[in-house]
């Protein structure tokens, strides 16, 4: 193999290694973001339950609220 071909092969192998590392980093970041999103969704669901309970406890059911005066 000539020096030029060997240099090119080394450059391509270096780039491939960099891309593999970048892909692994992106996969890790995506997995972490998915976990964060699940936690946020669980928190939101719990807050909705708590809000509904507060409205019921305060007799603040928006379905039984009278319409605004301009109707």
C-alpha positions as CSV (number, residue, x, y, z in Angstrom):
1,X,0.0,0.0,0.0
2,X,1.4,3.4,-0.8
3,X,1.9,6.1,1.7
4,X,-0.9,8.2,0.3
5,X,-3.4,5.3,0.5
6,X,-2.2,4.4,4.0
7,X,-2.6,8.1,5.2
8,X,-6.1,8.2,3.7
9,X,-7.0,4.9,5.4
10,X,-5.8,6.2,8.7
11,X,-7.8,9.4,8.2
12,X,-10.9,7.4,7.5
13,X,-10.4,5.2,10.5
14,X,-9.9,8.3,12.7
15,X,-13.1,9.8,11.3
16,X,-15.0,6.6,11.8
17,X,-13.8,6.4,15.4
18,X,-14.9,10.0,16.0
19,X,-18.3,9.3,14.5
20,X,-18.7,6.1,16.6
21,X,-17.9,8.1,19.7
22,X,-20.3,10.9,18.7
23,X,-23.1,8.4,18.0
24,X,-22.5,6.8,21.4
25,X,-22.7,10.2,23.1
26,X,-26.0,11.1,21.3
27,X,-27.5,7.7,22.2
28,X,-26.7,8.3,25.9
29,X,-28.1,11.9,25.7
30,X,-31.3,10.6,24.0
31,X,-31.7,8.0,26.7
32,X,-31.2,10.5,29.5
33,X,-33.7,12.9,27.8
34,X,-36.3,10.1,27.5
35,X,-36.0,9.4,31.2
36,X,-36.4,13.1,32.0
37,X,-39.5,13.3,29.8
38,X,-41.0,10.3,31.6
39,X,-40.4,11.9,34.9
40,X,-42.0,15.2,33.7
41,X,-45.0,13.3,32.4
42,X,-45.4,11.5,35.7
43,X,-45.2,14.7,37.6
44,X,-47.7,16.4,35.3
45,X,-50.1,13.5,35.7
46,X,-49.8,13.7,39.5
47,X,-50.3,17.5,39.5
48,X,-53.4,17.1,37.5
49,X,-54.8,14.6,40.0
50,X,-53.9,17.0,42.9
51,X,-55.5,20.0,41.0
52,X,-58.7,18.0,40.5
53,X,-58.8,17.0,44.1
54,X,-58.3,20.7,45.2
55,X,-61.1,21.8,42.9
56,X,-63.4,19.2,44.3
57,X,-62.4,20.0,47.8
58,X,-63.0,23.7,47.2
59,X,-66.2,23.0,45.3
60,X,-64.6,24.7,42.3
61,X,-65.7,22.4,39.6
62,X,-65.4,24.5,36.4
63,X,-68.3,22.5,34.8
64,X,-70.7,23.9,37.4
65,X,-69.4,27.4,37.1
66,X,-72.0,29.9,35.8
67,X,-71.2,31.5,32.4
68,X,-69.6,34.9,32.4
69,X,-72.0,37.9,32.4
70,X,-71.4,38.7,28.8
71,X,-73.2,35.5,27.6
